[in-house]
């Protein structure tokens, strides 16, 4: 079965085949009707009853898995899939198709404890802590290493499951005021490349002589905190979009 690649929820992005020839697309014979389903949230086991109600309501597809990294990997390098196997197998038996989400927008507690440097610092002076989703620096190389590992483990386990017709990559992804050192250095390198290493052109095009905000050495390039220059802010937003797209890719 050809599989559909669905990017992040809330964004209208391209759909592409992820199996067999890259030019093929998944062919739907009728519209699908469904919702997100979080069996892991319920205080009691009601999977069979939920599926009965889905069938009664005419649902033909559900999205699962995007908030479940801590269940798939409860400890570093310990992977557990049986709990989700039961859900997907039951949905498949009922004839309900599945979109499986990759869980990279909600890191496990052990990861935050072992690698506090991956939690995001923000340009408005804040510091993210564990206990909320999307609290990480998405450019952090350690975070990206763990993302690749969990996704590869999930795909090794689920890619051939007949119920799964597509994947959602991450969830509601954006760069949420990130200003960690690696993120800022990435922005500086990005600007340096975009302006061909020409600080005179940068100062002129950004109007940095206003209020004496001109930059005369790349080492003196200042970070996002406190910036009022609108050109800097616009290019910072461009950088945020680039980081987000690069992360999804």
C-alpha positions in Angstrom: 0.0 0.0 0.0 1.3 3.4 -0.9 1.5 5.7 2.1 0.7 9.3 2.5 3.0 11.8 4.2 1.0 14.4 6.2 3.2 17.1 7.6 2.1 19.0 10.8 -1.4 19.5 12.0 -2.8 23.0 11.4 -0.6 23.6 8.3 -1.6 22.9 4.7 1.5 21.3 3.3 2.3 18.9 0.5 1.3 15.3 0.4 3.7 12.8 -1.1 4.1 9.1 -1.4 6.6 7.6 1.1 6.7 4.1 -0.4 7.6 2.7 -3.8 8.1 5.3 -6.6 8.3 8.9 -5.4 6.0 10.1 -8.3 3.0 8.0 -7.1 0.3 9.4 -4.8 -2.2 7.6 -2.6 -5.5 7.1 -4.5 -8.6 7.7 -2.4 -11.9 6.2 -3.7 -14.0 8.3 -1.2 -13.4 11.0 1.4 -12.2 9.9 4.8 -14.0 11.0 8.0 -12.3 10.9 11.3 -10.7 12.5 14.3 -7.7 12.3 16.7 -7.9 9.4 19.1 -6.0 9.3 22.4 -6.6 5.9 24.1 -3.7 6.6 26.4 -5.6 9.6 28.0 -8.5 7.6 29.3 -8.4 6.5 33.0 -10.0 3.1 32.2 -9.6 0.7 29.3 -12.4 1.5 26.8 -10.8 0.7 23.5 -13.5 -1.7 22.3 -16.3 0.7 23.3 -14.6 3.6 21.6 -14.2 1.7 18.4 -17.8 0.6 18.5 -18.8 4.3 18.9 -16.5 5.2 16.0 -18.2 2.7 13.8 -21.6 3.9 14.9 -20.6 7.5 14.0 -19.2 6.4 10.6 -15.6 7.2 11.3 -13.2 5.8 8.7 -9.8 7.2 9.9 -8.1 8.3 13.1 -4.9 10.0 14.0 -2.8 8.6 16.9 0.5 8.8 18.5 1.8 12.4 18.3 1.9 13.0 22.1 3.4 9.7 23.1 7.2 9.8 23.1 7.3 9.0 26.8 5.2 5.8 26.2 7.2 4.7 23.1 10.5 5.4 25.0 9.9 5.4 28.8 13.7 5.4 29.4 16.7 6.3 27.2 17.0 3.5 24.6 14.1 1.4 26.0 11.4 1.1 23.3 7.9 -0.2 23.8 5.3 -0.7 21.1 2.9 -3.3 22.4 0.5 -0.7 23.8 0.1 1.0 20.5 0.1 -2.3 18.6 -3.1 -3.2 20.4 -4.8 0.1 19.4 -3.8 0.0 15.8 -4.6 -3.7 15.4 -8.0 -3.2 16.9 -8.7 -0.2 14.5 -7.5 -2.3 11.6 -9.8 -5.2 12.5 -12.7 -2.7 12.6 -11.8 -1.4 9.1 -10.6 2.1 10.4 -7.5 3.5 8.8 -4.7 5.2 10.8 -2.6 8.3 10.5 0.4 7.8 12.8 2.0 10.9 14.3 5.7 11.1 15.1 5.9 12.2 18.8 8.8 14.7 18.7 6.9 17.8 20.0 6.6 16.3 23.5 9.9 15.1 25.0 10.0 12.5 27.8 10.9 13.6 31.3 14.2 11.6 31.3 15.4 13.5 28.3 14.8 16.9 29.9 16.6 15.7 33.1 19.6 14.3 31.2 19.8 17.2 28.7 18.5 20.4 30.2 20.4 22.3 27.5 17.9 21.3 24.9 15.1 23.2 26.7 14.6 26.5 24.9 15.6 29.9 26.2 13.5 32.6 24.7 14.3 36.0 23.2 11.9 37.7 25.6 14.1 36.5 28.5 12.2 33.4 29.5 13.5 29.9 30.2 11.4 26.8 29.2 11.0 24.1 31.8 9.7 20.5 31.7 5.9 20.1 32.0 4.7 21.6 28.7 4.9 20.5 25.1 7.1 22.3 22.5 9.6 23.4 25.1 12.7 22.5 23.2 15.3 24.2 21.0 14.6 22.4 17.7 18.1 23.2 16.4 19.8 21.4 19.4 21.8 18.5 17.9 21.2 16.2 20.8 17.4 16.7 20.5 17.6 16.0 16.7 19.6 12.9 17.3 16.9 11.6 19.7 14.2 12.6 17.2 15.8 10.6 14.4 16.2 7.6 16.6 12.6 7.4 17.8 11.3 8.0 14.3 13.5 5.3 12.8 12.5 2.8 15.6 8.8 3.6 14.9 9.1 3.2 11.2 11.0 -0.1 11.5 8.1 -1.3 13.6 5.1 0.2 11.8 5.9 1.0 8.2 4.4 -2.1 6.8 1.3 -2.2 9.0 -1.7 -2.4 6.7 -3.9 0.0 8.7 -1.5 2.9 8.4 -2.1 5.0 5.3 0.0 8.0 6.3 2.1 9.9 8.8 1.9 13.2 10.6 5.4 14.7 11.1 5.6 16.4 14.5 2.6 18.5 15.5 1.8 22.2 15.4 5.4 22.9 14.7 6.9 26.4 14.9 9.9 28.1 16.4 8.5 29.4 19.7 10.6 32.4 20.5 13.8 30.2 20.7 17.0 32.1 21.3 19.5 29.5 22.6 23.1 30.1 21.7 23.2 27.6 18.9 19.9 29.0 17.5 21.3 32.6 17.5 24.6 31.5 16.0 22.7 29.8 13.3 20.9 33.0 12.6 24.1 35.0 12.4 25.6 32.5 10.0 22.4 32.6 7.9 22.6 36.4 7.7 26.3 36.3 6.9 25.5 34.0 4.0 22.5 35.9 2.8 24.5 39.2 2.7 27.6 37.7 1.2 29.6 38.6 4.3 29.1 42.3 3.5 28.4 44.2 6.7 28.2 47.5 4.8 25.3 46.1 2.8 23.7 44.8 5.9 23.9 48.1 7.8 22.6 50.0 4.7 19.6 47.6 3.9 18.6 47.2 7.6 19.0 51.0 8.3 21.2 50.2 11.3 22.7 53.6 11.5 19.4 54.7 13.1 20.0 55.0 16.8 23.6 53.9 16.2 22.7 50.2 15.9 25.2 49.5 13.1 27.3 46.4 13.2 31.0 46.7 12.3 32.2 43.2 13.1 30.4 39.9 12.8 31.6 39.1 16.4 29.5 42.1 17.5 26.3 40.9 15.9 23.7 41.1 18.7 21.0 38.5 19.5 17.2 39.0 19.3 16.7 40.1 22.9 15.7 43.8 23.0 15.8 44.4 19.2 13.6 47.1 17.9 14.9 47.3 14.3 12.0 46.1 12.0 14.4 44.7 9.4 16.2 42.5 12.0 12.8 41.3 13.2 11.7 40.4 9.6 14.9 38.4 8.9 14.6 36.7 12.3 11.1 35.5 11.3 12.5 34.3 8.0 15.1 32.4 9.9 12.3 30.9 12.1 10.5 29.6 9.0 13.7 28.2 7.6 14.6 26.3 10.8 11.1 24.9 11.0 11.1 23.8 7.3 14.6 22.3 7.7 13.5 20.4 10.8 10.5 18.9 9.1 12.6 17.9 6.1 
